[in-house]
Amino acid sequence: MSQCNLCNNLRKKSEDDVRLAFDFVPSELNRSAEAKCPACNVILAGILQSEDGWTLAGDITHIYVFALAKNEDSLSLELYFRDDRPKVVLEFYRRERNELLSSGNVNWTAIKPKSPLSGHPLSPTGMKWLGTRLDVCKKKHLSCQYHAKPNLPKRTLSFRVSENGKADVKVVENISQPGRYIALSHCWGSSPLCALDGKTISQFGISIPWSRLPKTFQDAILFSAKLGVNHIWIDALCIVQDNPDDWERESAKMADIYQNSFLTLAATASSNGMGGCFSDAKTDAPSEHELTGLQSHIGLDRIVVRTKLQHWTWPPSKVSMKLHPLLQRGWAFQERILSPRVLHFCKDELVWECREESVCECGSLPALSETKKQSYLPRNETALRRAFGRKTWRRAFGKIKITMFRRNKISPKQRGLSRIAALLPRKHHSHNRIVYQEEASNVTNPEKLDAAENWHRVIEQYSSLSLTKQTDRLPALSGLAIRSSPVLGEYLAGLWKHSFISDLLWRINKLEHDIVRPTEYIAPSWSWASVAGPVSFWPEPDTRLIEGTSGERFWYQARSALIRRANASRFTANVKASRLNPYGKVSSATLYVHGYIQPARLQYVSTRVGGTWGNTTSLVESVPLKYELDFIFPEEGYGPSIELPFFADYVLQAKGPLRIPHNDQLHLLLIHPYICLVLKSLDENLKIFRRIGIIRQPVALVSEYGFDWMKSSVESDIQIL
């Protein structure tokens, strides 16, 4: 067979190509198929069998084909319509045990072996798929194994399924009783759920009527029974919802509850309790078409074409958020990471996550979707030492860089060691002072910040998620905080004693109109938890990297002065947290600081109108929201003023008690030679402040001009609330 000018026999045109890719119009595909190109005949047959309310001849304008990428996707097609209908994406695959009969000149390896979809989680195919995952995890995954026999949580639902497909369910209290149980992760939604409270606790201890349970709870119970597990933990029915003490006490146990579960069932595709884990009839399930009768023509039998499934992405797209509402919820984030094994019930398939494997039924889960696999926290240090030995545990320290969204090309055992390394105790690091040295040999070892960097990645993901109650911002993360505390030390309202200075370096990257600081107290202003929006962290800048290129003497003097002032800073935090859950709600907190502060003027930045700034009263409608600080140094020869942009923590001009008007006086607190917290004074004596932003001086101002932005600063003792 000669080389096909259209599909190139499913081969890359060059070995250096990232993937096979080509596009065409329907008429070109028809001509190539008529010329007896085997690959084009397969593509044409797959398209024709997938027609559903559309036709290739009448509706499709062009087709884009791709395969042989590093992500190991099978041959896929994107079909684009003449009108504004969204594109259709088709995937070709062969049954896993269907071998290539003969290859000829066509690179049939572009069509990968994959599994068919089960169609329903309770089907024999679905249960067999899950059984395989459980068996592999139990026998081969070192970091998933835990030999201790955990006790059941304080309360669980005990159940027995009857022949009519319903279950007798009741709430039981367990006192130091070992046993296997399943946990449920789900969206509550706006509609009221069947919940445990002071009125129902007695009745539900005897029996919970099956009809009162929302479908998500019913599905989870039936699925658990199918696995032979007769206890399930569901937050709504295992915590007394109208008892604040019980709620705080049990929420403090989240780390143990989810980490000790045999399996966590995640109703990932349901936005509320009535959505269920799975449907009884999958009328909208993606259809699969087997292309039979091809063996005599192409030497390959039983190729299957189906609509390519959409998986969750990071950052999440609008489509991903719609398909996977649970993954946008703040409480579900720690439930997912803490659980040793999670089974996601998605719209069209099951997805398995454990500490060493993330895999879906269709076999096309992107590596960037493996959040859990790359961010879990081991149960405890004793178990880690027992599993790996002290020498191995120590040797692993700092050798493998931890990332949250990128798969490292290392073995599963190395991956386990890398996560252990992130939790090793670090010595010689104090939260109240960080020293910036001018000599390279004395700079703090960057390996000491591994655990803190991992926490920052956790916060960056978590802070972008939704919470029904903003007061849950710290409680919904308390389980992860508890697991991190042996390494990072004292917990300070979302920050850590171990890495306090670097934890202060958070910012709102893109200020939207709905990012506000809630009027109800949640956390101190210096904590990322005090704002309702996604935050990012700066890595701690290295002063060694900045070298002067001109005005050497002025550059050296400016840098030395900044380093001297930063080294003089001292920080002491006093946090009053809940006695029932010290990692949860905070009632008050004060940061006592000895450091250098300097005044500056707030400037609203809006659309320029006729060379002047627009009316500041209408700035709430401006996009984007930006602010600058005006430094006035007439005596220093810098000109009348220097304006530098800064990152505000919330919309400063929004109406309310936290509004700060244009041209108001603010203060800068130096916490690093090139970074300051932006503060608003709360008293006339300039002793009590609130954080409202953060600013980073451009390196060029020091290296090119020797600019000392804190030239007029004064040493002071202040408090930040």
ZINOR-V199195 format. One record per backbone hydrogen bond with DSSP energy under -0.5 kcal/mol. NH is the residue of the N-H (numbers start at 0). CO is the residue of the C=O. If there is no record, write none. Layout:
[[NH & CO] [NH & CO]]
This chain:
[[7 & 3] [9 & 6] [10 & 7] [16 & 13] [19 & 66] [21 & 64] [23 & 62] [27 & 24] [28 & 24] [29 & 25] [30 & 26] [31 & 27] [32 & 28] [33 & 29] [34 & 30] [35 & 32] [36 & 31] [37 & 35] [40 & 36] [41 & 37] [42 & 38] [43 & 39] [44 & 40] [45 & 41] [46 & 42] [47 & 43] [48 & 44] [49 & 45] [49 & 46] [50 & 46] [50 & 47] [58 & 54] [59 & 54] [59 & 55] [60 & 79] [61 & 79] [62 & 23] [63 & 77] [64 & 21] [65 & 75] [66 & 19] [67 & 72] [71 & 68] [74 & 109] [75 & 65] [76 & 89] [77 & 63] [78 & 76] [78 & 87] [79 & 61] [79 & 77] [81 & 58] [87 & 78] [89 & 76] [89 & 87] [90 & 305] [91 & 74] [92 & 303] [93 & 111] [94 & 301] [95 & 113] [97 & 94] [98 & 96] [100 & 298] [101 & 298] [105 & 102] [106 & 8] [107 & 105] [109 & 106] [110 & 107] [111 & 109] [113 & 93] [122 & 119] [125 & 119] [126 & 122] [127 & 123] [128 & 124] [129 & 125] [130 & 126] [131 & 127] [132 & 128] [133 & 129] [134 & 130] [135 & 131] [136 & 132] [137 & 133] [138 & 134] [139 & 135] [140 & 135] [140 & 136] [141 & 139] [143 & 140] [144 & 140] [144 & 141] [149 & 147] [151 & 176] [155 & 171] [156 & 231] [157 & 155] [157 & 169] [158 & 229] [159 & 167] [161 & 165] [164 & 161] [167 & 159] [168 & 166] [168 & 207] [169 & 157] [170 & 203] [171 & 155] [173 & 153] [175 & 173] [177 & 175] [178 & 149] [181 & 230] [182 & 262] [183 & 232] [184 & 264] [194 & 192] [195 & 235] [196 & 194] [200 & 196] [203 & 199] [204 & 200] [205 & 202] [206 & 202] [207 & 168] [208 & 206] [211 & 208] [212 & 208] [212 & 209] [215 & 272] [216 & 213] [217 & 213] [218 & 214] [219 & 215] [220 & 216] [221 & 217] [222 & 218] [223 & 219] [224 & 220] [225 & 221] [226 & 222] [227 & 224] [228 & 223] [231 & 156] [232 & 181] [233 & 231] [236 & 233] [237 & 233] [237 & 234] [238 & 234] [240 & 195] [240 & 238] [242 & 239] [243 & 241] [246 & 242] [247 & 243] [248 & 244] [249 & 245] [250 & 246] [251 & 247] [252 & 249] [253 & 250] [256 & 252] [257 & 253] [258 & 254] [259 & 255] [260 & 257] [261 & 180] [262 & 180] [263 & 340] [264 & 182] [264 & 262] [265 & 263] [265 & 342] [266 & 184] [266 & 264] [267 & 265] [268 & 344] [269 & 266] [272 & 187] [274 & 271] [282 & 280] [284 & 281] [288 & 304] [289 & 287] [290 & 288] [290 & 302] [291 & 289] [296 & 293] [297 & 293] [298 & 293] [298 & 294] [302 & 290] [303 & 92] [304 & 288] [305 & 90] [306 & 286] [307 & 88] [320 & 316] [321 & 317] [322 & 318] [323 & 319] [325 & 267] [326 & 323] [327 & 324] [328 & 325] [329 & 465] [332 & 328] [332 & 329] [333 & 329] [334 & 330] [335 & 331] [336 & 332] [337 & 333] [338 & 334] [339 & 257] [341 & 352] [342 & 263] [343 & 341] [343 & 350] [344 & 265] [345 & 343] [345 & 348] [350 & 343] [351 & 358] [352 & 341] [353 & 356] [354 & 339] [358 & 351] [360 & 349] [362 & 359] [368 & 365] [369 & 366] [370 & 368] [373 & 369] [374 & 371] [375 & 371] [383 & 379] [384 & 380] [385 & 381] [386 & 382] [387 & 383] [388 & 384] [392 & 388] [393 & 389] [394 & 390] [395 & 391] [396 & 393] [398 & 395] [399 & 395] [400 & 398] [409 & 407] [414 & 410] [415 & 411] [416 & 412] [417 & 413] [418 & 414] [419 & 415] [420 & 416] [421 & 417] [422 & 419] [423 & 420] [425 & 486] [432 & 429] [436 & 434] [441 & 438] [442 & 439] [447 & 444] [448 & 445] [449 & 446] [452 & 448] [453 & 449] [454 & 450] [455 & 451] [456 & 452] [457 & 453] [458 & 454] [459 & 455] [460 & 456] [461 & 457] [462 & 458] [463 & 460] [464 & 461] [465 & 327] [469 & 467] [471 & 468] [472 & 469] [475 & 471] [476 & 473] [477 & 474] [480 & 476] [481 & 477] [482 & 478] [483 & 479] [484 & 480] [486 & 483] [487 & 483] [488 & 484] [491 & 494] [494 & 491] [496 & 489] [497 & 487] [499 & 496] [502 & 498] [503 & 499] [503 & 500] [504 & 501] [505 & 503] [506 & 535] [508 & 506] [510 & 508] [511 & 509] [514 & 511] [515 & 513] [517 & 515] [521 & 522] [526 & 523] [529 & 526] [530 & 527] [531 & 515] [532 & 530] [535 & 506] [537 & 504] [542 & 540] [544 & 541] [545 & 542] [546 & 544] [548 & 702] [549 & 702] [554 & 550] [555 & 551] [556 & 552] [557 & 553] [558 & 554] [559 & 555] [560 & 556] [561 & 557] [562 & 558] [563 & 559] [564 & 560] [565 & 561] [566 & 562] [567 & 563] [567 & 564] [568 & 565] [569 & 593] [570 & 431] [571 & 591] [573 & 589] [575 & 587] [576 & 574] [577 & 580] [577 & 584] [583 & 580] [585 & 521] [586 & 575] [587 & 575] [589 & 573] [590 & 719] [591 & 571] [591 & 589] [592 & 590] [592 & 717] [593 & 569] [594 & 592] [594 & 715] [596 & 713] [597 & 667] [599 & 665] [600 & 629] [601 & 663] [602 & 627] [604 & 625] [605 & 603] [608 & 611] [609 & 607] [611 & 608] [613 & 606] [617 & 614] [618 & 615] [620 & 617] [621 & 618] [624 & 510] [625 & 604] [625 & 623] [626 & 645] [627 & 602] [628 & 643] [629 & 600] [630 & 628] [630 & 641] [632 & 630] [635 & 632] [636 & 633] [637 & 632] [641 & 630] [643 & 628] [645 & 626] [646 & 693] [647 & 645] [648 & 691] [650 & 514] [651 & 649] [653 & 650] [658 & 655] [659 & 651] [662 & 601] [663 & 660] [665 & 599] [666 & 678] [667 & 597] [668 & 676] [669 & 595] [669 & 667] [670 & 674] [671 & 674] [674 & 671] [675 & 694] [676 & 668] [677 & 692] [678 & 666] [678 & 676] [679 & 689] [681 & 687] [682 & 687] [685 & 682] [688 & 718] [689 & 679] [691 & 677] [692 & 677] [693 & 646] [694 & 675] [696 & 673] [700 & 697] [701 & 697] [701 & 698] [702 & 698] [703 & 699] [704 & 699] [705 & 701] [706 & 700] [708 & 706] [710 & 707] [712 & 709] [713 & 596] [715 & 594] [717 & 592] [717 & 715] [718 & 686] [719 & 590] [720 & 688] [720 & 718]]
